[in-house]
Structure formats: C-alpha cells, structure tokens
C-alpha cells in the first residue's frame, strides 16, 4: 500500500505540469467552447453580449478608433499571420524540427478549425451600429481571437521552460486580450464570439502540445 502511494505521488510529481496543462488549458477551455457553441447552435442570446457591446461603443472616439483599428489589423492578416509564418520558418531554419512541427500544426490547424466552425454555426455578426471596420464573414468563433490566442499559447509553451516564460505570458496574453477587445469595440463580434475564439485556440494548441510531447521532453530539449 505504501509502495503504491509512493508510486502515485512520484507519478504526480513527474507529470504535474502536464496534468495542469491538460486540465486548465485543454479541458476547461474545451468545456467553455462547448457550452458557448451549444447556446449559439440553439440560437440563444447571451445576456452580456449586447450590454458589453454598447458599453464599448460608449467609449468611442477618434483616438480609440485609430488605436483599435490598428490592433485589429495586426491581430490577424497584418500581424499574427506573418508572425506565424516567420516563427515556423525560423524554427525550421534552426532545425528545431519538433518545435517547428508544433508551431506549424498549431497555426494551420487553428485556421482550418476556425473556418470550419464558422461555416457550421453560421452566426450573423452584430448589427447594433455601423462599424468603421465592417466584416462580412460569419461571427462565431472570432478568427482574430482564435488566431491571437493560438499564437500566444504557442509562444508561451515554447518559452515555458526558459527564463522568459513570464514575460511571454504577460506580452502574449496582453496582445491577445487587446485583439479581442478591439473586435468588440469595433462592433464586429459579440463578446461570446471572442470567448469562443480564445477557448478554441487555447484548447487546440494545448492538445497539439500534449500529443507531440507525450513522452518525456519539452521544447528545446526533447529529441
């Protein structure tokens, strides 16, 4: 009995980080996404969506307009996508094959998953006011939120076992949060779209990481 307890304790100590990642970054975000998706599929309204949109719109002004249009632009095609490509190519050039595979699969899979889920749910975008940066695709989940969360998670997990991990958490997390806020401020996404995008991106990257690093090892050290 004592030997069994020691074995379990040792197993938990050895894999505690992976268990935390599994629970907090895969299972919890997956549960959040499924809960949101179920309500969207049933065409239910979220009580906080319109209220938060109007609160964001109440702060509108020329300076914030310019700021959030810029953040929205670099939050996807003019920022996130080029960085995704550059990071993957850089890892390939450095011959970090597993890290490059992790980054490439995370980025490409996230984009494909977002396009597929948008087509499945076909949620219309908010129409509370005329946006200064209108969008014409479907709304749920937010591609900007999912893409920025995917990039943030990839960067954080690659840096986690380095001295830069908390700086990566602060910078990448703040960037993803700003991108999500910009989409609400511009009136092109419901807050529930943003939450769905964040949850899907975090869960997807965590799943890819746990799959590729299922054996002992970690980015920059595993072979």
C-alpha positions as a Python dict, from the first residue, in 0.01 Angstrom:
ca = {
    (1, 'X'): (0, 0, 0),
    (2, 'X'): (278, 241, 96),
    (3, 'X'): (465, 147, -222),
    (4, 'X'): (154, 223, -426),
    (5, 'X'): (114, 563, -263),
    (6, 'X'): (480, 643, -332),
    (7, 'X'): (439, 539, -694),
    (8, 'X'): (130, 759, -740),
    (9, 'X'): (299, 1052, -562),
    (10, 'X'): (604, 1017, -783),
    (11, 'X'): (391, 996, -1094),
    (12, 'X'): (204, 1311, -996),
    (13, 'X'): (528, 1496, -924),
    (14, 'X'): (678, 1393, -1256),
    (15, 'X'): (374, 1482, -1463),
    (16, 'X'): (223, 1765, -1257),
    (17, 'X'): (291, 2023, -1526),
    (18, 'X'): (124, 1812, -1794),
    (19, 'X'): (-177, 1748, -1570),
    (20, 'X'): (-217, 2121, -1506),
    (21, 'X'): (-191, 2187, -1880),
    (22, 'X'): (-443, 1912, -1950),
    (23, 'X'): (-697, 2048, -1703),
    (24, 'X'): (-656, 2427, -1720),
    (25, 'X'): (-558, 2471, -2084),
    (26, 'X'): (-740, 2184, -2256),
    (27, 'X'): (-1039, 2056, -2059),
    (28, 'X'): (-1158, 2388, -1913),
    (29, 'X'): (-1135, 2584, -2243),
    (30, 'X'): (-1295, 2292, -2426),
    (31, 'X'): (-1585, 2294, -2179),
    (32, 'X'): (-1622, 2672, -2224),
    (33, 'X'): (-1628, 2638, -2602),
    (34, 'X'): (-1880, 2354, -2599),
    (35, 'X'): (-2108, 2548, -2363),
    (36, 'X'): (-2093, 2857, -2583),
    (37, 'X'): (-2132, 2658, -2903),
    (38, 'X'): (-2440, 2481, -2771),
    (39, 'X'): (-2610, 2813, -2699),
    (40, 'X'): (-2510, 2956, -3038),
    (41, 'X'): (-2637, 2643, -3212),
    (42, 'X'): (-2970, 2679, -3031),
    (43, 'X'): (-2983, 3047, -3139),
    (44, 'X'): (-2992, 3157, -2776),
    (45, 'X'): (-2891, 3511, -2679),
    (46, 'X'): (-2621, 3574, -2420),
    (47, 'X'): (-2731, 3835, -2167),
    (48, 'X'): (-2389, 4001, -2163),
    (49, 'X'): (-2335, 4035, -2539),
    (50, 'X'): (-2536, 4346, -2622),
    (51, 'X'): (-2462, 4511, -2289),
    (52, 'X'): (-2084, 4485, -2333),
    (53, 'X'): (-2105, 4595, -2695),
    (54, 'X'): (-2294, 4911, -2600),
    (55, 'X'): (-2050, 4982, -2317),
    (56, 'X'): (-1760, 4955, -2560),
    (57, 'X'): (-1934, 5175, -2814),
    (58, 'X'): (-1999, 5440, -2549),
    (59, 'X'): (-1621, 5492, -2521),
    (60, 'X'): (-1581, 5552, -2896),
    (61, 'X'): (-1371, 5846, -3007),
    (62, 'X'): (-1120, 5930, -3284),
    (63, 'X'): (-812, 5826, -3087),
    (64, 'X'): (-957, 5493, -2975),
    (65, 'X'): (-1094, 5435, -3324),
    (66, 'X'): (-747, 5460, -3473),
    (67, 'X'): (-591, 5252, -3196),
    (68, 'X'): (-834, 4962, -3217),
    (69, 'X'): (-842, 4961, -3598),
    (70, 'X'): (-463, 4922, -3583),
    (71, 'X'): (-481, 4648, -3316),
    (72, 'X'): (-747, 4465, -3517),
    (73, 'X'): (-533, 4483, -3832),
    (74, 'X'): (-221, 4339, -3665),
    (75, 'X'): (-443, 4090, -3482),
    (76, 'X'): (-475, 3881, -3793),
    (77, 'X'): (-368, 3938, -4154),
    (78, 'X'): (-112, 4215, -4098),
    (79, 'X'): (46, 4082, -3780),
    (80, 'X'): (-50, 3740, -3648),
    (81, 'X'): (-34, 3557, -3981),
    (82, 'X'): (311, 3692, -4082),
    (83, 'X'): (445, 3617, -3732),
    (84, 'X'): (301, 3263, -3751),
    (85, 'X'): (483, 3204, -4078),
    (86, 'X'): (806, 3368, -3963),
    (87, 'X'): (814, 3171, -3636),
    (88, 'X'): (757, 2837, -3811),
    (89, 'X'): (1015, 2911, -4081),
    (90, 'X'): (1263, 3032, -3819),
    (91, 'X'): (1229, 2709, -3623),
    (92, 'X'): (1279, 2508, -3942),
    (93, 'X'): (1592, 2705, -4028),
    (94, 'X'): (1719, 2643, -3675),
    (95, 'X'): (1648, 2270, -3730),
    (96, 'X'): (1416, 2260, -3430),
    (97, 'X'): (1201, 2001, -3602),
    (98, 'X'): (963, 1919, -3321),
    (99, 'X'): (913, 2282, -3225),
    (100, 'X'): (853, 2372, -3590),
    (101, 'X'): (601, 2089, -3622),
    (102, 'X'): (426, 2204, -3305),
    (103, 'X'): (405, 2564, -3428),
    (104, 'X'): (305, 2475, -3784),
    (105, 'X'): (35, 2227, -3687),
    (106, 'X'): (-98, 2466, -3423),
    (107, 'X'): (-122, 2761, -3663),
    (108, 'X'): (-254, 2575, -3967),
    (109, 'X'): (-494, 2361, -3767),
    (110, 'X'): (-631, 2662, -3581),
    (111, 'X'): (-704, 2847, -3905),
    (112, 'X'): (-875, 2546, -4063),
    (113, 'X'): (-1073, 2473, -3747),
    (114, 'X'): (-1191, 2834, -3731),
    (115, 'X'): (-1310, 2833, -4091),
    (116, 'X'): (-1492, 2503, -4040),
    (117, 'X'): (-1667, 2611, -3720),
    (118, 'X'): (-1772, 2944, -3872),
    (119, 'X'): (-1936, 2760, -4158),
    (120, 'X'): (-2101, 2515, -3922),
    (121, 'X'): (-2257, 2770, -3686),
    (122, 'X'): (-2312, 3048, -3943),
    (123, 'X'): (-2377, 3308, -3677),
    (124, 'X'): (-2451, 3656, -3807),
    (125, 'X'): (-2237, 3944, -3689),
    (126, 'X'): (-2369, 4217, -3457),
    (127, 'X'): (-2563, 4497, -3624),
    (128, 'X'): (-2611, 4734, -3332),
    (129, 'X'): (-2436, 5016, -3519),
    (130, 'X'): (-2245, 5067, -3843),
    (131, 'X'): (-1887, 4961, -3781),
    (132, 'X'): (-1593, 5168, -3902),
    (133, 'X'): (-1422, 4839, -3999),
    (134, 'X'): (-1706, 4614, -4121),
    (135, 'X'): (-1671, 4238, -4171),
    (136, 'X'): (-1883, 4013, -4391),
    (137, 'X'): (-1799, 3658, -4285),
    (138, 'X'): (-1971, 3462, -4010),
    (139, 'X'): (-1915, 3556, -3648),
    (140, 'X'): (-1863, 3253, -3421),
    (141, 'X'): (-1594, 3189, -3316),
    (142, 'X'): (-1386, 3501, -3373),
    (143, 'X'): (-1096, 3432, -3609),
    (144, 'X'): (-897, 3722, -3466),
    (145, 'X'): (-944, 3596, -3110),
    (146, 'X'): (-866, 3237, -3202),
    (147, 'X'): (-561, 3330, -3409),
    (148, 'X'): (-413, 3561, -3147),
    (149, 'X'): (-479, 3308, -2868),
    (150, 'X'): (-317, 3036, -3078),
    (151, 'X'): (-5, 3247, -3133),
    (152, 'X'): (5, 3345, -2766),
    (153, 'X'): (-20, 2983, -2648),
    (154, 'X'): (247, 2865, -2891),
    (155, 'X'): (487, 3137, -2775),
    (156, 'X'): (415, 3073, -2406),
    (157, 'X'): (460, 2696, -2435),
    (158, 'X'): (782, 2732, -2635),
    (159, 'X'): (916, 2972, -2372),
    (160, 'X'): (778, 2797, -2065),
    (161, 'X'): (1099, 2619, -1967),
    (162, 'X'): (1312, 2928, -2023),
    (163, 'X'): (1369, 3236, -1811),
    (164, 'X'): (1143, 3433, -2048),
    (165, 'X'): (823, 3248, -1966),
    (166, 'X'): (652, 3512, -1751),
    (167, 'X'): (747, 3787, -1993),
    (168, 'X'): (597, 3574, -2270),
    (169, 'X'): (279, 3522, -2067),
    (170, 'X'): (245, 3895, -2000),
    (171, 'X'): (317, 4017, -2353),
    (172, 'X'): (141, 3743, -2549),
    (173, 'X'): (-159, 3740, -2316),
    (174, 'X'): (-194, 4118, -2326),
    (175, 'X'): (-174, 4119, -2705),
    (176, 'X'): (-444, 3852, -2742),
    (177, 'X'): (-666, 4035, -2493),
    (178, 'X'): (-626, 4364, -2681),
    (179, 'X'): (-714, 4195, -3009),
    (180, 'X'): (-1031, 4054, -2855),
    (181, 'X'): (-1128, 4392, -2709),
    (182, 'X'): (-1068, 4559, -3046),
    (183, 'X'): (-1323, 4333, -3213),
    (184, 'X'): (-1585, 4417, -2954),
    (185, 'X'): (-1504, 4789, -2970),
    (186, 'X'): (-1542, 4785, -3349),
    (187, 'X'): (-1878, 4612, -3314),
    (188, 'X'): (-1790, 4323, -3545),
    (189, 'X'): (-1805, 4047, -3284),
    (190, 'X'): (-2015, 3956, -2985),
    (191, 'X'): (-1817, 3903, -2662),
    (192, 'X'): (-1927, 3539, -2676),
    (193, 'X'): (-1754, 3511, -3015),
    (194, 'X'): (-1433, 3633, -2853),
    (195, 'X'): (-1462, 3390, -2562),
    (196, 'X'): (-1529, 3107, -2807),
    (197, 'X'): (-1225, 3201, -3014),
    (198, 'X'): (-997, 3224, -2710),
    (199, 'X'): (-1122, 2891, -2573),
    (200, 'X'): (-1089, 2709, -2905),
    (201, 'X'): (-739, 2843, -2970),
    (202, 'X'): (-609, 2759, -2623),
    (203, 'X'): (-761, 2411, -2627),
    (204, 'X'): (-631, 2332, -2976),
    (205, 'X'): (-272, 2436, -2904),
    (206, 'X'): (-272, 2253, -2570),
    (207, 'X'): (-395, 1936, -2739),
    (208, 'X'): (-125, 1957, -3007),
    (209, 'X'): (141, 2016, -2742),
    (210, 'X'): (31, 1721, -2530),
    (211, 'X'): (26, 1498, -2838),
    (212, 'X'): (371, 1595, -2967),
    (213, 'X'): (531, 1594, -2622),
    (214, 'X'): (357, 1286, -2486),
    (215, 'X'): (697, 1136, -2400),
    (216, 'X'): (933, 1294, -2154),
    (217, 'X'): (1072, 1606, -2307),
    (218, 'X'): (989, 1965, -2370),
    (219, 'X'): (1053, 2228, -2635),
    (220, 'X'): (1424, 2297, -2696),
    (221, 'X'): (1525, 1981, -2506),
    (222, 'X'): (1322, 1690, -2646),
    (223, 'X'): (1475, 1488, -2924),
}
